[in-house]
Amino acid sequence: MTPRVLFASIAASAALAFAAPGSAAAQQPAVADSAIRCVVCHTSQRDALTEGIHVQHGITCVTCHGGDPTSRTMATAHGSGFRGKLSKIATAQLCASCHSDPNKMRQYGLQTDQFAEYRTSKHGQLLLVQHNNDAPTCTDCHEAHVIYPPDDARSRVYPTNIPGTCARCHSDTQLMAKYHLPTTQLAEFRRSAHGVALFQEQNFAAPTCIGCHGAHSALPPKVNEIGEVCGRCHELVAQEFSKGPHAAAVAAGKLPACLGCHSNHGTERVPADSIVHTCDRCHSANSKIHEMGVELQRRVIDATSDMQSAQRAVGELSLAGRRVTDYEFRYQTALTSYLQIGQVQHSLDLTQLDQLGRQVRSISVDLGNAAETAAEQRWEHKLILAPVWFLALSALALGWLALRSIKRAKRSGGAED
């Protein structure tokens, strides 16, 4: 049997198999008609006929690779218009041929500027300008044949998968050594406040790599852009920061905004008892700024202690059997003021911090007093019940003694008889 006849025979058998009742191909005849013959040889791509967002919209092998899928011979199937395996540049251009076309994308509500953004990115400059194949193209981040939508947990660009997708290159020590880049970003991010929120709390509002660097336009923020990038999420903090003296230092290029106190990939909350230490990284220990840091730290520590006391008081009131709805409402009011302290401290406005601190302290004291009153009443109830218990135990003791006397008398009477 010649290769041409063998190919035709296998293709025909495959078509029958895929078209069997109940099969995915039978449910999608357009896919079977145009691509069944391709997977006769390219068996590893068989899933692409039934899974992914592209096949759902009729995008098959021939759409991207060309050729004639209806042919019964390999020569004609790979004949005119066949593109075969695409280079990285050709892949980006091919994806853009659809994804940059508003007439094709508007029905799905997809943006059409991805390729334009990619051209401006570090990745795009490396690939499209320098022809450096170390740079990723579309299929490196989105897969090539089975592409899932971003809200599918199997997608490489699902929120919890994005850091791992970026790390496929950025954790490669040999690859990153060529560009003098670190490879610790993913490990740092997992430990960060953002990483904990994303991976442990499943909070998809937490930023991933693309939240700060962009997706198709991936670039590290410049020093004078860092505050704007962080401020997209931390709006209230950014507003307070703009009122303080640090804002002028940022504008003058002397301070990298948020990174003056926080790290980038390992973003952490500065503990209340570490504020002075953080200030002293830039300011001398005998300066007025140091003293301001001491005052700021004291206010934050006091407010934190008051919040902890308020939380304990609500717990004690609950254990005492009190209805705690009103107490919990007051606690939430205190918590609101406390969270505002976390924002206002970025302005270094001690007067406003004092006002918020007094609000927290007032509610904390009230809740503490209520808890103490409840505890005193519990002891009073116990004291009131003490005589009752004493009388009850005394009655039991007397009854036991009486019963014992009766039994003893009966035994004595029986002995005399």
C-alpha positions in Angstrom: 0.0 0.0 0.0 1.5 3.4 -1.0 1.8 6.2 1.6 -0.8 8.2 -0.3 -3.4 5.3 -0.1 -2.4 4.6 3.5 -3.0 8.2 4.5 -6.4 8.3 2.8 -7.4 5.0 4.5 -6.4 6.2 8.0 -8.1 9.6 7.4 -11.3 7.9 6.4 -11.2 5.6 9.4 -10.5 8.6 11.7 -13.4 10.5 10.3 -15.7 7.6 10.9 -14.4 7.3 14.5 -14.8 11.0 15.2 -18.3 11.1 13.7 -19.6 8.2 15.9 -22.9 9.0 17.7 -22.4 11.0 20.9 -18.8 11.9 20.1 -17.6 15.5 20.4 -16.9 15.6 16.7 -20.5 14.5 15.9 -21.7 17.4 18.0 -19.4 19.8 16.1 -19.6 18.6 12.5 -17.9 21.8 11.2 -14.8 21.0 13.2 -14.8 17.4 12.1 -15.1 18.3 8.4 -12.2 20.7 8.4 -9.8 19.2 10.9 -10.3 15.5 11.3 -7.6 14.6 8.8 -5.1 16.8 10.6 -5.2 14.9 13.8 -4.6 11.6 12.0 -0.9 12.6 12.1 -1.0 15.3 14.7 -2.6 13.2 17.4 -1.2 15.3 20.3 -3.5 18.1 19.2 -6.6 16.0 19.3 -8.0 17.9 22.3 -8.0 21.1 20.2 -11.0 19.7 18.3 -13.2 19.7 21.3 -11.8 22.1 23.9 -10.9 25.7 24.2 -12.5 29.0 23.2 -11.2 29.0 19.6 -12.9 25.7 18.6 -16.1 26.9 20.1 -16.1 29.7 17.5 -15.0 27.6 14.5 -11.3 28.3 14.6 -9.5 25.1 13.5 -6.2 23.9 12.2 -6.6 25.4 8.7 -7.5 28.9 10.1 -4.0 29.3 11.5 -1.9 26.9 9.5 -3.6 26.9 6.1 -3.4 24.0 3.7 -6.2 21.8 2.5 -7.8 19.6 5.2 -10.1 17.9 2.8 -7.3 16.4 0.7 -6.7 12.7 0.9 -3.0 13.1 0.3 -0.4 14.7 2.5 1.3 16.5 -0.4 -1.9 18.4 -1.3 -2.9 18.8 2.3 0.4 20.6 2.9 0.3 22.3 -0.4 -0.6 25.8 -1.4 -1.1 28.2 1.5 0.2 25.8 4.2 2.2 27.6 6.9 3.3 24.8 9.1 5.0 25.6 12.4 5.0 29.4 12.8 7.9 31.5 14.1 7.4 33.6 17.2 7.1 36.7 15.1 4.7 35.1 12.7 2.6 33.8 15.6 2.2 37.3 17.0 1.3 38.7 13.6 -1.2 35.8 13.0 -3.0 36.3 16.3 -3.1 40.0 15.7 -4.8 39.5 12.3 -7.9 38.6 14.2 -7.4 40.2 17.6 -6.6 43.6 16.2 -9.7 43.6 14.0 -12.6 45.5 15.7 -15.1 43.9 13.3 -14.1 40.5 14.5 -13.6 41.3 18.2 -16.5 43.6 19.1 -19.0 40.8 19.2 -17.0 39.3 22.0 -16.3 42.5 23.8 -12.5 42.0 23.4 -10.0 44.8 23.1 -8.1 45.2 19.9 -5.0 47.0 21.1 -3.1 44.0 22.5 -0.6 43.8 19.6 -0.1 47.6 19.7 0.6 47.3 23.4 2.9 44.3 22.9 5.0 46.3 20.5 5.7 48.8 23.2 6.5 46.2 25.8 10.0 44.9 26.7 8.9 41.5 25.4 7.7 43.0 22.1 10.9 45.1 21.6 13.1 42.1 22.2 11.2 39.9 19.7 9.9 42.3 17.0 12.8 44.7 16.9 15.8 42.7 18.1 14.5 39.3 16.8 15.4 37.8 20.1 13.5 34.5 20.5 14.0 34.5 24.2 11.1 36.8 24.4 7.6 35.3 24.7 5.0 35.5 22.0 1.3 35.0 22.3 1.3 31.3 22.6 3.9 31.2 25.4 1.3 32.8 27.7 -2.0 31.7 26.2 -1.1 28.2 24.8 -1.3 27.5 21.1 -4.0 25.0 20.3 -6.3 24.6 23.4 -6.9 28.2 24.6 -9.2 28.6 27.6 -10.9 31.9 28.5 -9.3 33.9 31.4 -12.1 33.0 33.8 -11.5 29.2 33.3 -9.2 27.8 36.1 -7.4 25.8 33.4 -6.2 28.9 31.6 -2.6 30.1 32.0 -4.0 33.6 32.5 -6.5 32.7 35.3 -5.6 35.0 38.2 -4.0 32.3 40.4 -2.1 31.0 37.4 -0.6 34.2 36.1 2.4 34.4 38.5 3.3 30.8 37.5 3.0 31.7 33.9 5.3 34.6 34.2 7.7 32.5 36.4 8.2 30.0 33.6 10.7 32.4 32.2 11.4 34.7 35.2 12.4 31.9 37.5 14.7 30.4 34.9 18.2 31.3 36.4 20.1 30.6 33.1 17.7 32.7 31.0 17.5 35.6 33.4 21.2 35.7 33.9 21.6 36.9 30.3 19.5 40.0 31.2 20.8 40.5 34.8 17.4 39.9 36.2 16.6 38.2 39.6 14.6 35.0 39.8 13.1 35.4 43.3 10.0 37.3 42.4 7.5 34.5 42.6 8.8 33.3 46.0 8.7 36.9 47.3 5.2 37.5 45.9 3.8 34.3 47.5 4.9 35.6 50.9 3.7 39.2 50.3 0.4 40.7 51.4 -0.8 40.5 47.8 0.3 36.9 47.4 -1.4 35.8 50.6 -4.6 37.6 49.5 -4.5 35.9 46.1 -3.4 32.4 46.8 -4.6 31.8 50.4 -7.7 34.0 50.5 -8.7 33.6 46.8 -9.2 37.3 46.6 -9.0 38.0 42.9 -9.0 41.8 43.6 -5.4 41.3 44.7 -2.9 42.3 42.0 -0.9 39.7 40.1 2.2 40.4 37.9 0.1 42.1 35.3 -1.6 44.3 37.8 1.6 46.3 38.2 3.5 45.5 35.0 0.7 45.3 32.5 -0.1 42.2 30.4 0.6 42.7 26.7 2.4 46.0 27.5 4.6 44.4 30.2 7.2 46.9 31.5 8.5 47.6 34.9 7.1 50.9 36.3 9.5 53.9 36.3 10.4 55.5 39.6 8.0 58.4 39.0 5.2 55.9 38.0 5.2 53.7 41.1 2.9 55.8 43.2 0.4 56.0 40.3 0.5 52.2 39.8 -0.1 51.5 43.5 -2.7 54.2 43.7 -4.9 52.5 41.2 -5.9 50.1 44.0 -4.9 52.0 47.1 -6.7 55.2 46.2 -7.3 56.5 49.7 -3.7 55.9 50.7 -2.6 57.7 47.6 -4.8 60.7 48.4 -3.3 60.9 51.9 0.3 60.4 50.6 -0.2 63.3 48.2 -0.9 65.6 51.2 2.3 64.8 53.0 5.9 65.9 52.6 7.0 62.7 50.9 4.9 63.6 47.8 7.3 66.5 47.1 10.3 64.1 47.4 8.7 61.8 44.9 8.0 64.6 42.4 11.7 65.6 42.7 12.8 62.1 41.9 14.4 61.6 45.4 12.0 58.9 46.6 10.6 55.9 44.8 7.1 56.5 46.2 5.7 53.5 48.0 8.9 51.6 47.6 10.6 54.0 50.0 8.9 52.0 52.8 7.5 48.9 51.2 9.1 46.3 48.9 7.8 45.6 45.4 7.2 41.8 44.9 7.4 41.1 48.6 4.9 43.9 49.4 4.4 43.9 53.2 2.5 45.9 55.8 5.0 47.8 58.0 4.3 46.5 61.6 3.2 49.2 64.1 6.4 48.7 66.2 8.7 49.0 63.1 7.6 52.5 61.9 10.5 54.3 63.5 13.0 51.7 62.1 11.5 52.3 58.7 11.8 56.1 59.0 15.4 55.7 60.1 16.4 54.0 56.9 16.4 57.5 55.3 16.4 59.9 58.3 19.0 60.2 61.0 18.1 59.1 64.5 18.7 62.5 66.0 16.6 64.5 63.6 13.1 66.0 64.0 11.8 63.6 61.4 12.9 60.7 63.7 10.9 62.3 66.6 7.9 62.6 64.3 8.3 58.9 63.5 8.4 58.1 67.2 5.1 60.0 67.7 3.6 58.4 64.7 4.5 54.9 65.9 3.2 55.6 69.4 -0.2 56.6 68.0 -0.5 53.6 65.8 0.6 51.2 68.6 -1.9 52.8 71.0 -4.7 52.5 68.4 -3.8 48.9 67.7 -3.9 48.0 71.4 -7.2 49.7 71.7 -8.7 47.7 68.9 -7.4 44.5 70.4 -9.0 45.4 73.7 -12.3 46.2 71.9 -12.2 42.9 70.2 -11.7 41.0 73.4 -14.5 43.0 75.1 -17.0 42.0 72.4 -15.9 38.3 72.8 -16.4 38.5 76.6 -19.8 40.1 76.2 -20.8 37.3 73.9 -19.6 34.6 76.3 -21.6 36.4 79.1 -24.7 35.7 77.1 -25.3 39.3 76.2 -26.9 40.4 72.9 -23.9 41.8 71.1 -25.5 43.3 68.0 -25.1 46.9 69.2 -21.6 46.2 70.6 -20.5 44.7 67.3 -21.8 47.7 65.5 -19.7 50.0 67.7 -16.7 47.8 67.2 -17.1 48.2 63.4 -17.3 51.9 63.9 -14.0 51.8 65.7 -12.5 49.5 63.1 -13.4 52.1 60.4 -11.5 54.8 62.3 -8.6 52.4 62.8 -8.4 51.6 59.1 -8.4 55.3 58.4 -5.4 55.6 60.7 -3.6 53.2 58.3 -4.4 55.6 55.5 -3.8 58.9 57.2 -0.4 57.9 58.6 0.9 58.2 55.0 0.3 62.0 55.2 2.2 62.2 58.6 -0.6 64.4 59.9 -0.4 63.8 63.7 -3.4 66.0 64.4 -5.7 63.9 62.3 -4.2 60.7 63.7 -5.0 62.0 67.2 -8.6 62.6 66.3 -9.0 59.1 64.8 -7.1 57.6 67.8 -9.5 59.3 70.3 -12.5 57.8 68.4 -11.0 54.3 68.6 -10.1 54.8 72.3 -13.5 56.0 73.3 -15.3 53.0 71.8 -12.7 50.6 73.2 -13.2 52.0 76.7 -17.0 51.8 76.4 -16.9 48.2 75.3 -14.4 47.4 78.0 -16.6 48.9 80.7 -19.6 47.0 79.3 -17.6 43.8 79.5 -16.5 44.5 83.1 -20.1 45.2 84.1 -21.2 42.0 82.6 -18.4 40.1 84.4 -19.3 41.7 87.7 -23.0 40.7 87.2 -21.9 37.2 86.5 -20.0 37.1 89.9 -23.0 38.6 91.6 -25.2 35.8 90.2 -22.7 33.3 91.4 -22.7 34.8 94.9 -26.5 34.8 95.0 -26.6 31.2 94.1 -24.0 30.2 96.7 -26.4 30.1 99.6 -28.9 28.2 97.5 -26.2 25.6 96.7 -25.2 25.5 100.4 -28.8 24.9 101.5 -29.3 22.3 98.8 -26.1 20.4 99.8 -27.0 20.7 103.4 -30.5 19.2 102.8 -28.9 16.3 100.9 -26.4 15.8 103.7 -29.2 15.8 106.3 -31.3 13.4 104.3 -28.3 11.1 103.8 -27.7 11.1 107.6 -31.4 10.5 108.4 -31.5 7.6 105.9 -28.4 6.2 107.4 -29.9 6.4 111.0 -33.1 4.7 109.8 -31.1 1.8 108.3 -29.0 1.5 111.4 -32.1 1.4 113.6 -33.7 -1.3 111.4 -30.5 -3.4 111.7 -30.5 -3.0 115.5 -34.2 -4.0 115.8 -33.6 -7.1 113.6 -30.7 -8.2 115.8 -32.8 -7.9 119.0 -35.5 -10.2 117.5 
